[in-house]
Amino acid sequence: MQFIVILYQLQITLYALLLGLFLGVLYDVLRITRMLAGITPVHVAHISWIGRLPIRRIGKIGKGPVSELIFVHLLDIVYGLSAGVCFCIFLYALNNGRFRWYLLLGCVLGFFAYYYSVGRLVL
C-alpha cells in the first residue's frame, strides 16, 4: 500500500513537471505577442537579428514607453493569474486539492527546464 502511494506521488510530480512545461510554452506565446506588437524586451534589444525577423508586426501599442510598459505588465498579470488558476485546477483534479510543496517545485522546475532549453531557441 505504501509503495502505491509513493508511485502515485511520483506520477503527479511528473505531471507537475509537464504543467510547468505547458506554462513555459504559454509564456513564450506571450513573448511572441509582445514581439508582434512591436515591443522588444530589454534583454534581447542588443541582439542584431531580432530586427531582421520575417514577422509582420501588428503595430505599436499606444504612443510611447508608458503604454508599452502598461501592456507588458497587463500581459504579465494575465499570465500570472492564468498560471495560478492552472495550478489550482491541477491540484484539485489530481491531488484532491491538497497542496504539496514538491508539486509546486516540480511545476517551477518544468517551467525553467523549458525556458532555459527550448525557450532560448524561440526568442
N, C-alpha and C positions, 0 to 999 in steps of 0.2 A: 504494500500500500504506500509506503514512504517513497519507494522508487518511482511509482506512477506520479506522485505529486511533484517530485523533482523533475521528472521528464516534462510534465505539463508546464512548470515554471520555465524550463529551458525553451520550450516551444514558444511560449508567449514572449519571452525575451527576444527570440529571433524575429517574431512578428513585430516587436517594438523597433528592432533594427530596420526592418522593411518599412515601417511607418516613417522612420527618420529619413530613409532614402526617398520616399514619396514626398516628404516635406522639403527635402533638398531640391527635388525637381520642381515643386511648386514655387520655391524661392527663385529658381532660375527663370521660370515663366515671368515672374515679376521683374527680374533684372532685364529680361529681353523687352518687356513692356516699357521700361524706363528708356532703354536704348532707342526703341521705335518712336518714343515721344520726344527724342532729341536731348535727353538728359544723360550726360556722360558721367559716370561715377568718378570721384576724385582719384581713387586708387588705380584707375585704368586710363586716366587722361593723358599720361605720358607715353602710352603705347601708340606707336605711329600707325599701325594697321587698323585701328578702330575706325578712323575716319574713312578708310577705303573699303569698308564692308559693303557688300552689294545688297543693302536693305533699303527699302523705301521708308523714309521717315514719315510718320503720321502728321507731324507738325510740332511746333513748340507749344508747351503748356504755359499759358499766361504771357506776361511780358517782363520777365526778369527772374533773378535768382530767388526772390522770395516766394514766388508762386511755384517754382521748381522744388524748393525746399518743402513747401506745404504738400505738394504732390508726392514727394518721396516719403514724407512722414505718414501721410494717409495710407499709402501702399504698405508701409511697414506695420502700421496699426492693424490694417485689414489682415495682413499675413499673420501677425501675432495672435489675433483673435481666432482666425481660422485654424491655426496650428493648435491652439488650446482646445478648441471645440473638437478637432480630430482626435486629440489625445484623450479627452474625456469620453468620447464615444468609444474609442478603443478600450479604455478601462472598463466601461460598462458592458461592452459586448464580450470581452474575453476574460475579464477578471472579476466580474460581478461588482464593478465599481470600486474595488479595493485598490488604493494607491500603494504602489511599491516603488521604492527608490531605484531598484535595478531596472525597472521598466522605463522610468524617465531617463536613466543613464543610457540604456540601450537605444532609446529614441534619439538622444543627443549624439551618441556615437555614430549612429546611422546617418544623421544629418551631416556631421563633419566628415565622415568617410566619403560621402557623395561630394560634398563641397570642395574638398581638397584633392579629389581624384577626377571624376568626370566633370564636375562643376568648373574646374580650371580650363577644360577644353571648350566649354560652351562660351565662356566670355574671354 
